[in-house]
Amino acid sequence: MKDAEGKQNAEASNNRPSLDSASGFGEVYEIVKETVKQSLGKYRIGMMLYLDDLPLQVGAYHQIGTNSIIMNRALLHIVEAATSSRQVVNAFVYNILLHEYLHALGYIQEPTVRTLVYQISVNSFGEDHIASRLARIGPWSLLGGLPLDEVGAPKRMMKIVKDFERSNQSYIS
């Protein structure tokens, strides 16, 4: 058991600075893939990220059978406006992308996915990291009671995020 705990602490000490200083969706997504691979031994390549203005109660979604994650651009902008901390924004993005990546790996049931997001976050960053706290209490906790039904956001065109998937492997092997 001590070996597993030591490995977990080593992974947390390596993963924390990477997530805290990541700049952009592609870097955070690489951390998502790596932490899932460390924790579950699973991975998937060929995913694409789109930003769209969704209802604020929806962080993102993955349509089963596709290679797409659609993230709520309006919600992300609200989180970015609520904090000046890159660490907090990255932890928010990590939680949202991790949740949808797990769906893309075939984990469909929401309670299972939420539990896995928390377990992977704790294994990867430690219990006291903001990513683990957001996984435990939910990323919407950053909004501090903002009445989401009353916030209006203009609908813009969906945008594809370039350089999201950085794998040099082909989609079909």
Secondary structure as UniProt FT lines:
FT   HELIX           2..21
FT   HELIX           25..40
FT   STRAND          48..52
FT   TURN            56..57
FT   STRAND          60..61
FT   TURN            64..65
FT   STRAND          68..72
FT   HELIX           73..82
FT   HELIX           86..104
FT   TURN            105..106
FT   HELIX           110..125
FT   TURN            127..128
FT   HELIX           130..137
FT   HELIX           139..143
FT   TURN            144..145
FT   HELIX           148..150
FT   STRAND          159..160
FT   TURN            162..163
//
